[in-house]
Amino acid sequence: MLRNFLFKRPDWFKHEGYWRLTQVLKLGPTFAFLAVSAFCLAASFYEAGSGGKSAIAAFGFAVAWFVGAVAYVIAMHWLIRLIFWITEGFKDGSKAAR
């Protein structure tokens, strides 16, 4: 189900080229957020192992970046769907324009 949500082009999105562009805009920053999250998680383990006091803060940053990545994917999905819905409404001969 998650794989279909992330990678399968829905029926309402007809143009393949634009779909690939939106995939880059949706998944590119998500992977960057996840990379920062993994770095913060590694830093929290390092801090905990060396007895540092900032291990909890680094773990909090890791969780925050992960939640941000999930929120970004969901928000971009619905934003793309909203933009498509608006542009379809302005096309000549569409059902919404009648």
RODREN-154457 format. One line per 3 residues: number of its first residue (from 1); their letters; for each residue x, y, z of N, C-alpha, C, O. Coordinates in Angstrom, 3 decimals. Each point is the difference from the previous one (the first is absolute). Layout:
N
NUM> A> X:Y:Z:X:Y:Z:X:Y:Z:X:Y:Z ~ ...
//
This chain:
98
1> MLR> 0.819:-1.188:0.000:-0.819:1.188:0.000:0.867:1.258:0.000:-0.270:0.937:-0.752 ~ 1.312:-0.909:1.592:0.875:1.161:0.042:0.766:0.151:-1.309:0.211:1.114:-0.478 ~ 0.200:-2.231:-0.096:0.722:0.050:-1.270:-0.883:0.578:-1.103:0.462:0.814:-0.799
4> NFL> -1.731:-1.229:0.750:-0.925:0.548:-0.991:-0.225:1.484:0.228:-0.096:0.764:-0.961 ~ 0.011:-0.342:2.221:-0.192:1.421:0.313:1.177:0.830:-0.486:-0.186:1.113:-0.490 ~ 1.390:-1.643:0.622:1.186:0.772:-0.355:0.334:-0.047:-1.488:0.414:1.012:-0.565
7> FKR> -0.583:-2.158:-0.078:0.555:-0.152:-1.339:-1.006:-0.202:-1.126:0.336:0.273:-1.152 ~ -1.531:-0.728:1.421:-0.947:-0.291:-1.079:-0.718:1.269:-0.437:-0.513:0.757:0.824 ~ 0.488:-0.541:-2.127:-0.684:1.169:-0.548:-1.500:-0.236:0.063:-0.491:-0.987:-0.547
10> PDW> -0.250:1.883:1.210:-1.452:-0.189:0.073:-0.675:0.239:-1.346:0.570:0.631:-0.891 ~ -1.777:-1.136:0.759:-0.742:0.131:-1.263:-0.332:1.453:-0.322:-0.081:0.363:-1.173 ~ -0.111:0.465:2.179:-0.369:1.384:-0.252:1.177:0.828:-0.488:-0.199:1.107:-0.501
13> FKH> 1.433:-1.619:0.637:1.186:0.724:-0.470:0.393:-0.593:-1.339:0.657:-1.039:-0.059 ~ -1.061:1.704:-1.020:0.116:-0.595:-1.320:1.363:0.169:-0.665:0.391:-0.860:-0.788 ~ 0.334:1.914:1.067:1.244:0.303:-0.705:1.192:-0.633:0.729:0.275:0.334:1.152
16> EGY> 0.426:-1.246:-1.827:1.097:-0.746:0.629:1.190:0.892:0.336:0.620:-0.173:1.049 ~ -0.291:1.121:-1.919:1.148:0.872:0.248:-0.188:0.875:1.228:0.916:0.156:0.808 ~ -2.098:0.411:-0.673:-0.269:0.809:1.186:-0.030:-0.862:1.248:0.382:0.455:1.078
19> WRL> -0.832:-1.698:-1.213:-0.016:-0.891:1.153:1.422:-0.263:0.490:0.245:-0.023:1.206 ~ 0.676:-0.172:-2.117:1.397:-0.227:0.395:0.589:1.240:0.652:0.767:-0.108:0.957 ~ -1.113:1.271:-1.461:0.469:1.241:0.618:-0.542:0.146:1.415:0.730:0.390:0.911
22> TQV> -1.994:-0.699:-0.728:-0.559:0.102:1.345:0.600:-1.041:0.933:0.116:0.245:1.201 ~ 0.268:-1.402:-1.731:0.658:-1.000:0.838:1.345:0.532:0.503:0.364:-0.216:1.156 ~ 0.363:0.906:-2.021:1.273:0.577:0.417:-0.234:1.066:1.064:0.727:0.058:0.991
25> LKL> -1.731:0.778:-1.190:-0.293:1.049:0.983:-0.533:-0.569:1.310:0.183:0.594:1.063 ~ -0.842:-1.743:-1.143:-0.572:-0.594:1.207:1.026:-0.852:0.744:0.087:0.083:1.226 ~ 0.678:-0.889:-1.927:0.886:-0.951:0.659:1.422:0.517:0.208:0.694:-0.463:0.905
28> GPT> -0.251:1.410:-1.723:1.356:0.530:0.159:0.241:0.626:1.367:0.896:-0.438:0.722 ~ -1.673:1.451:-0.349:0.187:0.583:1.334:-0.297:-0.982:1.128:0.572:0.113:1.084 ~ -1.457:-1.070:-1.327:-0.302:-0.988:1.036:1.235:-0.814:0.348:0.278:-0.242:1.174
31> FAF> 0.463:-0.181:-2.189:1.213:-0.757:0.266:1.052:0.863:0.697:0.772:-0.508:0.813 ~ -0.735:1.799:-1.120:0.917:0.903:0.709:-0.398:0.109:1.476:0.861:-0.034:0.879 ~ -2.163:0.164:-0.607:-0.473:0.042:1.385:0.362:-1.291:0.738:0.431:0.036:1.152
34> LAV> -0.611:-1.171:-1.824:0.324:-1.281:0.629:1.504:-0.142:0.241:0.411:-0.611:0.986 ~ 0.404:1.162:-1.868:1.450:-0.049:0.199:0.406:0.814:1.220:0.835:-0.437:0.791 ~ -1.421:1.614:-0.637:0.289:0.817:1.188:-0.483:-0.711:1.255:0.661:0.046:1.037
37> SAF> -1.809:-0.701:-1.128:-0.522:-0.763:1.129:0.951:-1.131:0.385:0.252:-0.221:1.184 ~ 0.274:-0.495:-2.173:0.943:-1.079:0.276:1.290:0.544:0.614:0.574:-0.622:0.893 ~ -0.118:1.781:-1.370:1.195:0.622:0.571:-0.233:0.382:1.458:0.862:-0.229:0.848
40> CLA> -2.015:0.805:-0.556:-0.316:0.372:1.387:-0.137:-1.234:0.888:0.396:0.026:1.165 ~ -0.951:-1.098:-1.708:-0.116:-1.237:0.770:1.382:-0.577:0.306:0.257:-0.450:1.117 ~ 0.625:0.466:-2.108:1.368:-0.466:0.226:0.714:0.886:1.019:0.750:-0.497:0.840
43> ASF> -0.982:1.793:-0.913:0.611:0.912:0.965:-0.532:-0.253:1.413:0.742:0.110:0.976 ~ -2.018:-0.446:-0.872:-0.549:-0.278:1.329:0.598:-1.281:0.587:0.266:-0.067:1.200 ~ -0.053:-0.958:-2.052:0.643:-1.215:0.492:1.453:0.267:0.396:0.489:-0.543:0.991
46> YEA> 0.188:1.371:-1.760:1.380:0.353:0.334:0.057:0.764:1.321:0.842:-0.278:0.854 ~ -1.744:1.237:-0.699:-0.032:0.785:1.242:-0.345:-0.875:1.203:0.571:0.164:1.078 ~ -1.504:-1.089:-1.266:-0.367:-0.887:1.109:1.157:-0.926:0.356:0.225:-0.290:1.175
49> GSG> 0.507:-0.173:-2.179:1.134:-0.886:0.248:1.169:0.705:0.655:0.721:-0.608:0.791 ~ -0.521:1.864:-1.100:1.125:0.740:0.572:-0.385:0.737:1.281:0.818:0.716:0.577 ~ -2.044:-0.888:-0.141:-0.416:0.622:1.261:-0.377:1.458:-0.125:-0.026:0.720:0.998
52> GKS> -0.266:-0.275:-2.197:-0.379:1.400:-0.209:-1.413:0.273:0.496:-0.846:-0.893:0.058 ~ 0.617:2.145:0.296:-1.308:0.370:0.536:-1.000:0.404:-1.085:-1.177:0.209:0.292 ~ 1.629:-0.102:-1.512:-0.898:0.445:-1.065:-0.562:-1.155:-0.826:-0.494:0.226:-1.104
55> AIA> 0.556:-1.456:1.611:-0.501:-1.155:-0.744:-1.509:0.078:-0.165:-0.522:-0.361:-1.055 ~ -0.182:0.822:2.065:-1.456:0.111:-0.080:-0.391:1.060:-1.025:-0.954:-0.188:-0.754 ~ 1.678:1.285:0.724:-0.295:1.069:-0.966:0.248:-0.489:-1.422:-0.796:0.282:-0.895
58> AFG> 1.878:-1.003:0.678:0.289:-0.518:-1.338:-1.048:-1.018:-0.423:-0.385:-0.038:-1.168 ~ -0.086:-0.797:2.107:-1.062:-0.950:-0.324:-1.297:0.739:-0.318:-0.742:-0.405:-0.896 ~ 0.468:1.479:1.620:-1.179:0.823:-0.289:0.071:0.612:-1.392:-1.004:0.051:-0.711
61> FAV> 2.187:0.411:0.321:0.178:0.537:-1.352:-0.233:-1.090:-1.047:-0.599:0.263:-1.043 ~ 1.068:-1.484:1.315:-0.198:-1.105:-0.944:-1.480:-0.293:-0.184:-0.470:-0.190:-1.122 ~ -0.256:0.154:2.224:-1.441:-0.256:-0.087:-0.700:1.148:-0.728:-0.889:-0.230:-0.819
64> AWF> 1.288:1.452:1.117:-0.624:1.165:-0.643:0.243:-0.006:-1.509:-0.921:0.290:-0.764 ~ 2.128:-0.610:0.319:0.288:-0.047:-1.435:-0.764:-1.135:-0.667:-0.449:0.147:-1.137 ~ 0.293:-1.279:1.824:-0.762:-1.107:-0.564:-1.474:0.367:-0.146:-0.610:-0.265:-1.035
67> VGA> 0.050:0.865:2.056:-1.397:0.433:-0.068:-0.169:1.057:-1.091:-1.011:0.016:-0.701 ~ 1.993:0.857:0.561:-0.037:0.990:-1.066:0.018:-0.627:-1.376:-0.675:0.485:-0.909 ~ 1.435:-1.555:0.737:0.042:-0.701:-1.292:-1.349:-0.617:-0.324:-0.471:0.085:-1.134
70> VAY> -0.145:-0.700:2.118:-1.318:-0.611:-0.220:-1.032:1.079:-0.311:-0.808:-0.150:-0.916 ~ 0.840:1.222:1.670:-0.948:1.093:-0.242:0.209:0.628:-1.367:-0.970:0.372:-0.660 ~ 2.221:-0.246:0.221:0.291:0.574:-1.308:-0.567:-0.858:-1.127:-0.585:0.527:-0.946
73> VIA> 0.755:-1.852:1.042:-0.515:-0.892:-1.045:-1.520:0.111:-0.093:-0.555:0.110:-1.093 ~ -0.101:-0.137:2.226:-1.461:0.067:-0.003:-0.480:1.361:-0.487:-0.937:0.077:-0.794 ~ 1.568:0.992:1.258:-0.409:1.342:-0.423:0.224:0.204:-1.493:-0.849:0.590:-0.669
76> MHW> 1.965:-1.061:0.134:0.262:0.149:-1.430:-0.975:-0.823:-0.827:-0.419:0.433:-1.074 ~ 0.056:-1.602:1.556:-0.967:-0.821:-0.725:-1.321:0.750:-0.145:-0.554:0.074:-1.096 ~ 0.057:0.471:2.178:-1.286:0.706:-0.052:0.106:1.338:-0.727:-0.960:0.434:-0.636
79> LIR> 2.117:0.224:0.721:0.190:1.245:-0.742:0.008:-0.257:-1.501:-0.591:0.766:-0.761 ~ 1.253:-1.833:0.329:0.016:-0.359:-1.420:-1.410:-0.332:-0.469:-0.417:0.397:-1.088 ~ -0.305:-1.126:1.918:-1.378:-0.347:-0.353:-0.877:1.249:-0.090:-0.850:0.090:-0.886
82> LIF> 1.042:0.872:1.788:-0.750:1.255:-0.033:0.329:0.813:-1.246:-0.900:0.538:-0.645 ~ 2.177:-0.445:0.302:0.401:0.742:-1.190:-0.589:-0.642:-1.245:-0.482:0.704:-0.888 ~ 0.513:-2.027:0.810:-0.572:-0.694:-1.151:-1.501:0.249:-0.078:-0.531:0.231:-1.086
85> WIT> -0.149:-0.275:2.209:-1.442:0.233:0.034:-0.338:1.420:-0.466:-0.972:0.196:-0.729 ~ 1.765:0.787:1.141:-0.232:1.383:-0.407:0.258:0.169:-1.488:-0.797:0.635:-0.690 ~ 1.887:-1.187:0.179:0.303:0.165:-1.430:-1.016:-0.724:-0.869:-0.325:0.483:-1.085
88> EGF> -0.182:-1.618:1.523:-1.029:-0.702:-0.761:-1.294:0.807:-0.054:-0.735:-0.076:-0.984 ~ 0.455:0.832:2.010:-1.209:0.807:0.037:0.025:1.157:-0.982:-1.057:0.470:-0.420 ~ 2.252:0.004:0.041:0.110:1.125:-0.920:0.142:-0.421:-1.462:0.012:0.855:-0.885
91> KDG> 0.094:-2.145:0.619:0.134:-0.453:-1.383:-1.337:0.107:-0.722:-1.058:-0.180:0.604 ~ 1.112:0.474:-1.898:-1.210:0.074:-0.812:-0.598:-1.383:-0.199:0.721:-0.956:-0.287 ~ -2.011:0.847:0.436:-0.680:-1.249:-0.247:0.056:-0.987:1.142:-0.446:-1.136:-0.158
94> SKA> 0.985:1.531:1.318:0.025:-0.929:1.122:-1.348:-0.057:0.672:-0.818:0.908:-0.152 ~ 0.584:-1.961:0.889:-1.272:-0.158:0.690:-0.230:1.095:1.033:-1.135:0.427:0.212 ~ 2.217:0.033:0.436:-0.142:1.014:1.041:-0.357:1.368:-0.571:-0.606:0.817:0.694
97> AR> 0.976:-0.554:-1.963:-0.227:1.313:-0.595:-1.421:0.172:-0.513:-0.389:1.121:-0.328 ~ -0.382:-2.159:0.246:-1.363:0.080:-0.552:-0.973:0.526:0.990:-1.185:0.128:-0.307
//
